[in-house]
Amino acid sequence: MKKQAIGFIDSGVGGLTVVKEAIRQLPNESIYYVGDTARCPYGPRPEEQILAFTWQMTQFLLSKDIKMLVIACNTATAAALEDIKRKLAIPVIGVILPGSRSAIKSTRNNRIGIIGTEGTIKSDQYKKMIHSKDTKSIVTSLACPKFVPLVESNAYNNAIAKKVIAETLRPLKNMNLDTLILGCTHYPLLRPIIQNVMGDKVKLIDSGAETVNEVSTILDYFNLAVDSRDNKETEYKFYTTGSVQMFESIASQWLEIEKATVEHIKLGL
């Protein structure tokens, strides 16, 4: 089972930010990734639909015999994590708990902000998770529905993106936050602009990167990790329900790997 791939799922390309950290931290592990770009964004969708879509991606990767599933999407984590964990025999990890835990460790004034999709913010899962571990924290949440389309359209570093981000984050500027959770795995692609808007005194928490720390721990705990002595060639496979060309363009910019192969798939038919 060690040599099987780790599966990652996301509503689109955002989970590639988690994969990038996984490649850095876990260079011996093979990775299979599904991005449901044709139906992205998930944020405005009803919870039952997000649950159904997440299961479709999960079933696809289970057919590839993965050894662990990472729900690299905050909206899908909020809607589906507990159901999927309960029904699968392999380890299943979401992004909300690791991000919440890191924010609690980071904050010095107990003022934590969360930005995410409409679905993630509406679920209130980050606030509930933080308050379950630290009742002193004052948590401020803000939905940023325009951020995911910026990333999915590969327009995350232009003047329009800067204007949209500055206008969207304005309500958080006077909240005295010292920590801000990037509660969507698309958002690290916007990180330089978000940091510029919020200022250097605000610590940005990448929930996806924090999740990979947990993945590494669980691989070791269950003796699932591949090490360099296993003499196994690492394999990266990417599947998208949308444009292969757009996915390849973003993946090549962000991951800087040559071994990636991208294949178009259909889900839910």
Summary of the structure (lengths in Angstrom):
residues: 269
radius of gyration: 17.6
end to end distance: 29.9
largest distance: 53.7
contacts: 963
relative contact order: 0.20
helix: 49%
strand: 17%
